[in-house]
């Protein structure tokens, strides 16, 4: 492989920071014996070749086959990050205008796809998930990707990987021509709306929604049940979403057309999990930032959180009431009673230094 890497005139190619002459050394470091250095090199490649997106640089198609060969090598420490890079590039190539995609990318991707499909059968679940995420990010027609995705779905016993596979199936069936497996995949996804596992039902809604924008509102009860179920933590282990409770709340809220008061009120119902209560207040804040008319409906739910046992929940409730100004004036005394709440003050200080990141790396 390294002889082939050396044949590439990297200095003649460009990435986000100029000449791509450093890519060869970064690829070598990704396969090095030091896991921490390998991960740093993979992160550098992600930054150099993708950064914040907006284009597919000329170094990307040249690097693509080597990224996948490293990702297919079991003793490469950084293979998961390398596949994340491939997924982001594939997704960006689908979203940006053609003039921002290097002319060599389409043919490079066409040659790369079979290697990605092989990774669906990797022994490591995290690699299978990452491969499904790559396929769920690309524009390859479903007739090329659905057969391999379906075979993996039928064999897969890892629940988090099955979630990634469902999202990939939902994306792939929309890439025309979908081929002979298209109708069967659509039937499969619809059938999973009644699956016994809450997160499979949620994944099915996400998979179907791009083709049926009315479905999420019709399945509001299903969505609330799933995002408030303890099994929601499974999404932290996926490649496509890779987020906790608040991120899943946000990701799922985005399925609904416009701000949804009903969804937010459902999230604000009492819950034993503090992250769920925090997530409900976060969505309330997002809703109020777009739409002030729900204030009357939301106000009692916010006030009820002023005596929550968790300091962060109390802080967020006070913060939202303060943002409402005169609309919350009737509750001034209840807010004033928390002036001596050292827990809430500590929470505020902590969040000022290191803000909570409410979303995962979802880019679907």
Secondary structure, DSSP 4 states (H G I P E B T S, - for coil): -HHHHHHS-GGGSEETTEE-TTHHHHHHHHTSS-HHHHHHHHHHHHHHHTTT-SSB-HHHHHHHHHHHHHHT-TT-TTHHHHHHHHHHHHHHHHHS-GGGB-TTHHHHHHHHHHHHHHHTT-SSHHHHHHHHHHHTTS---HHHHHHHHHHHHHH---HHHHHHHHHHHHHHTTSS---TTHHHHHHHHHHGGG-SSHHHHHHHHHHHHTT-TTHHHHTHHHHHHHHTSGGGGGGGG-SSS---HHHHHHHHHTTSSS--HHHHHHHHS--S-HHHHHHHHHHHHHHHHH-GGGHHHHHHHHHHGGG-SSHHHHHHHHHHHHHHGGGGGGGHHHHHTTTT-HHHHHHHHHHHHS------S---
